Amino acid sequence: MSTIILSHDVKDFASWKPHYDADSARRKNAGFKELAVGTQSDNPNKVIMIWEGDPQVLDQMLQDSELKEKMEAAGVTSPPEVTIINT
């Protein structure tokens, strides 16, 4: 089990969040536990998500073309940056 920190830019956090929430089943089915979701303190459009889970599963999930389409529809404007913390 690892701690995973993901971040990416969005057009508007308030518009992005309902899309993220609607996709919670994908994360749950992939075995991810959400620890925190919010924005960077000095940039309200930089989303930061902290999860616990398997980094290999994350890699597979991020390659899913359906997820990429959902991210685009949600207003994601940059590729995700991923930091893995092995605990």
C-alpha positions as CSV (number, residue, x, y, z in Angstrom):
1,M,0.0,0.0,0.0
2,S,1.3,3.4,-1.0
3,T,0.2,7.0,-0.5
4,I,-0.4,8.6,-3.8
5,I,-0.5,12.4,-4.3
6,L,-2.0,13.5,-7.6
7,S,-2.3,17.1,-8.8
8,H,-3.4,18.9,-12.0
9,D,-4.8,22.2,-13.1
10,V,-8.5,22.7,-13.7
11,K,-10.4,25.6,-15.3
12,D,-12.5,25.9,-12.1
13,F,-12.5,23.8,-9.0
14,A,-16.2,24.2,-8.2
15,S,-17.1,22.9,-11.7
16,W,-14.5,20.1,-11.6
17,K,-15.5,18.7,-8.2
18,P,-19.0,17.3,-9.1
19,H,-17.3,15.4,-12.0
20,Y,-14.7,14.0,-9.6
21,D,-17.4,13.0,-7.1
22,A,-19.5,11.3,-9.8
23,D,-16.5,9.1,-10.7
24,S,-16.0,7.8,-7.1
25,A,-17.1,4.2,-8.0
26,R,-14.1,3.9,-10.4
27,R,-11.7,4.8,-7.6
28,K,-13.4,2.5,-5.1
29,N,-13.5,-0.4,-7.5
30,A,-9.7,0.1,-8.1
31,G,-9.1,-0.2,-4.4
32,F,-8.2,3.5,-3.7
33,K,-9.0,5.1,-0.4
34,E,-9.4,8.9,-0.5
35,L,-7.5,10.7,2.2
36,A,-8.0,14.3,1.0
37,V,-9.1,16.4,-2.0
38,G,-8.7,20.1,-2.2
39,T,-6.8,22.9,-3.9
40,Q,-3.3,24.3,-3.5
41,S,-3.3,27.2,-1.0
42,D,-1.9,29.7,-3.4
43,N,-3.7,28.5,-6.6
44,P,-7.5,27.6,-6.3
45,N,-7.4,25.9,-9.7
46,K,-4.6,23.4,-8.8
47,V,-6.4,20.3,-7.5
48,I,-4.6,18.0,-5.1
49,M,-5.8,14.5,-4.3
50,I,-4.3,12.2,-1.8
51,W,-5.2,8.5,-1.9
52,E,-4.0,5.2,-0.5
53,G,-3.6,2.4,-3.0
54,D,-1.6,0.5,-5.5
55,P,0.6,2.6,-7.9
56,Q,0.4,0.0,-10.6
57,V,-3.4,0.1,-10.6
58,L,-3.1,3.9,-10.8
59,D,-0.9,3.6,-13.9
60,Q,-3.5,1.4,-15.5
61,M,-6.3,3.7,-14.6
62,L,-4.6,6.8,-16.0
63,Q,-4.2,5.1,-19.3
64,D,-8.0,4.6,-19.6
65,S,-9.3,6.6,-22.5
66,E,-12.7,6.9,-20.8
67,L,-11.1,8.6,-17.8
68,K,-9.2,10.9,-20.1
69,E,-12.5,12.0,-21.7
70,K,-14.1,12.5,-18.3
71,M,-11.1,14.6,-17.2
72,E,-11.4,16.8,-20.3
73,A,-15.1,17.2,-19.7
74,A,-14.5,18.2,-16.1
75,G,-12.1,21.0,-17.2
76,V,-8.8,19.5,-16.4
77,T,-6.1,21.5,-18.2
78,S,-2.9,19.7,-17.5
79,P,-1.7,16.1,-17.2
80,P,-1.7,14.7,-13.7
81,E,1.5,15.0,-11.7
82,V,1.9,11.9,-9.5
83,T,4.0,11.4,-6.4
84,I,4.2,8.0,-4.8
85,I,5.1,7.6,-1.1
86,N,5.9,4.1,-0.1
87,T,5.0,3.5,3.5
